[in-house]
Amino acid sequence: MNEEALNLSIRKFLKMVGIRSQREIEQAVQKALAAGQVKGTESFPAKMRLTVEGLQVDVTFEGEIELA
């Protein structure tokens, strides 16, 4: 196994997930604000599930998205 290649591959995957996730959340917030569905002071529970087939990885991360 090439540890450097593994590390690079994991970082690339996490960067893609982070950027795309942030965009999705920002767009959802803007849409909800524009529709008057939220005021901009709320917080929302958030959950992210990571699965890696073939490695028996299935982990859920939980947190909070705060608008103010």
Summary of the structure (lengths in Angstrom):
residues: 68
radius of gyration: 16.1
end to end distance: 45.2
largest distance: 52.2
contacts: 122
relative contact order: 0.14
helix: 47%
strand: 29%
